[in-house]
């Protein structure tokens, strides 16, 4: 399987530019309500407090993103391993050979969804084949159209496909 690390873990960087943006934001909040400017200024935290809070939130957010990505990989792998080994090999070969499907769980899930819906049909000799949706098959033969419909019906209702 292709796998691409999500993103490197980084620490929150407290830069002068971020501090200037914070001061500008706080000034704009005070200027928006001039009659309450003193009250607003009293309630605004100082820059060090805000930067400390942002650093804590950054670490927490990064971990949530990583957990979410890991959960997506686990879900798509569970779905992938629910197929028989022959079909899995065809899916994996198709995914690895296709340059537009990058190494993320969303792309593998898309392929598996297309296999389930009959958009991709597995053939032992040809591997995974793309069948265009029926709405776009004006130029397809009746044989291709009926094969696609049969595959979709079989997947939806769990009945064997007439070959």
N, C-alpha and C positions, 0 to 999 in steps of 0.2 A: 504494500500500500504506500501511496505517496503521503508524506506528512511534512508539513511546514510549521516550524515553531511559531507560536502566535506573535509574541512581541517580547523583546528583552525587558526584564524587570528594571525599572529605573527609579531613582528617587526624585522627589519633587525638588526642583531647583528654584531657590529664592534669588531672583535677579533684580537689579535696579529697575529694569523695564516693568516688571510685574508690580513692583512697589509704586512706581509712578502711575501705573494704570489704576491701582487701588486708590491712591490719593485723588486722582482725577474723578473716579467713580463716586467717592465719598463727597467730594466738592460739588459734583453735579446733583447729588441727592439733597445736599443742603440748599443749593441755589434753586432747586425746583420749588421749594416751599420756604420762601424767605422769612415768613413770620414765625416759622417753627425751626429755624436754622440752629439756634442754640440748643434746643431740645434734641434735635437730630444729632448734633455734634456730640452731645453727652452720651448718647446711646451707641455711637459708632465705635467699634473696637479699634485698638491701635494696630499698626501694620504687623508687628511681631506676632500678635495673637492670631490675626487672620492668616498669616503665612504658616503658622504652626497647625492651624485647623486644616488648611489646604493640603499640607504635607500628609496629615493623618488620613484625610479623605482620599488623596491620590493613591496611597497604598491600599486602602480598602477597595477602591474602584478597580484598580488593576487586578486584585485578587478575584473580584466578582466577574470581571471579563474572562479571566483564565478559567474560572470554575464553569462559566457558561459555555465556553468553547469546549472544555473537556466533556461536559454533559452532552453537547451536540455530537462530539465524536463517539461517545459511548452509545448514544441512541442510533446513530447511522451504522455503526459497526454491528449492533444487535440486529438491525434490519438486514444488513448485508449477510451476516452469518445464518440468517433464517432460510436462505436459498440453498438449493442443492449444490454440491461442490462443482459440478460441471458449469452451471450457470454463473456461479461466483467467479470461476476462472475466466469466463467470457466477459463478465462485467469488469473485472480487474484489468484484463488485456485491453478492453475498449477505453477505460479510464486512463490507463498509463499511456496509451498511444495517442490520445486526443490532446493536442497542445492547448486547447482553450479551457479544458477542465483543470483548474489549478488545484493545489493541494489543500483544499479546505473541506470541511464536512458538508457545507451547503452544496457544492458541486456533486459530490458523491450521492447525496440525498436526491438531487435532481435526476441523476441517472437511474437510481432505484425507483423513484416515483414514475419515471417514464417506462421502466420495465413493468411495473405493476399495472399501469394504465394501458399497456399495449403499444405505447409509442415507440419502444424499442422491442424488437422480437429477436429471441436467441435462436440461432441455427448452428448445429454442431459443426458444419463445414465452413460457413461464412462468419460465424461469431455473432456479435450483437449487430442488428441492422436497425436503421432508423426508418420507421414507417410514418409518413406524414399524416396528420390528423385527417379524418374523413371529410371534414369541411373543405379541405384543400386538395382533395384527390380527384379533381376533374379529369386530369390526364392519366390517372392510374387505370390499370385494367381491372375488370371485375374480380379476377382471381386475387389480386393484391388487396383490394378493398374488402373482400369477404374474409381473407386471412386475418386482416387487421381487426375486423369486427369479431371474428371468432376468438382471437387472442384476448381481446378486451372482455368479452363475455365470459370466457373461461376464467380469467383472473378475478373478475367481479363475483362470480357465482361458484367458483371452485369446481367446475366440471371439466372433464378432459376435452382437449381440442381434437376435432376430427382431422386426421392427417391423411 
